[in-house]
Amino acid sequence: MTEHDPKLVNRLNRIEGQVRGISRMVADGRYCIDILTQLQAVRAALGKIETALLQDHLGKCVKGAITSGDAKDQRAKVNELIQLLERSR
């Protein structure tokens, strides 16, 4: 990974805390809209982390495969991305 690791780990730790808070909200019988709002916030935060990791992967791993001239590695990186996108459907 990259220099982004500490930032991403901190974000994930915050999300973990948010999820624990949501669990307490559910257990306490809090208002549904408040819980749903927190769930949306967690989903948005995870989306930002996903975007950062994808950008990092494209900027380093995929770019490295392209500039290396290794056709097998290039195909492997493209196939990984295709599989990732297929799983998100």
Backbone hydrogen bonds, N-H to C=O, Kabsch-Sander energy under -0.5 kcal/mol:
donor,donor_aa,acceptor,acceptor_aa,energy
5,D,2,T,-1.6
8,L,4,H,-2.7
9,V,5,D,-3.0
10,N,6,P,-2.3
11,R,7,K,-2.4
12,L,8,L,-2.8
13,N,9,V,-2.4
14,R,10,N,-2.1
15,I,11,R,-2.5
16,E,12,L,-2.6
17,G,13,N,-2.0
18,Q,14,R,-2.3
19,V,15,I,-2.7
20,R,16,E,-2.2
21,G,17,G,-2.2
22,I,18,Q,-2.4
23,S,19,V,-2.4
24,R,20,R,-2.1
25,M,21,G,-2.2
26,V,22,I,-2.6
27,A,23,S,-2.5
28,D,24,R,-2.3
29,G,26,V,-1.3
30,R,25,M,-2.7
34,D,31,Y,-0.6
35,I,31,Y,-1.8
36,L,32,C,-3.0
37,T,33,I,-2.4
38,Q,34,D,-1.7
39,L,35,I,-2.4
40,Q,36,L,-2.3
41,A,37,T,-1.8
42,V,38,Q,-2.2
43,R,39,L,-2.5
44,A,40,Q,-2.4
45,A,41,A,-2.3
46,L,42,V,-2.6
47,G,43,R,-2.1
48,K,44,A,-1.9
49,I,45,A,-1.8
50,E,46,L,-2.7
51,T,47,G,-2.4
52,A,48,K,-2.3
53,L,49,I,-2.5
54,L,50,E,-2.4
55,Q,51,T,-2.7
56,D,52,A,-2.1
57,H,53,L,-2.6
58,L,54,L,-2.8
59,G,55,Q,-2.7
60,K,56,D,-1.6
61,C,56,D,-0.5
61,C,57,H,-0.6
62,V,57,H,-2.5
63,K,58,L,-1.3
64,G,60,K,-2.4
65,A,61,C,-2.0
66,I,62,V,-2.3
67,T,63,K,-2.8
68,S,64,G,-1.5
69,G,65,A,-0.8
69,G,66,I,-0.7
70,D,65,A,-0.6
71,A,69,G,-1.0
74,Q,70,D,-2.5
75,R,71,A,-2.6
76,A,72,K,-2.1
77,K,73,D,-2.4
78,V,74,Q,-2.3
79,N,75,R,-2.8
80,E,76,A,-2.3
81,L,77,K,-2.0
82,I,78,V,-2.4
83,Q,79,N,-2.6
84,L,80,E,-2.3
85,L,81,L,-2.6
86,E,82,I,-2.4
87,R,83,Q,-1.9
88,S,84,L,-0.9
89,R,86,E,-1.2
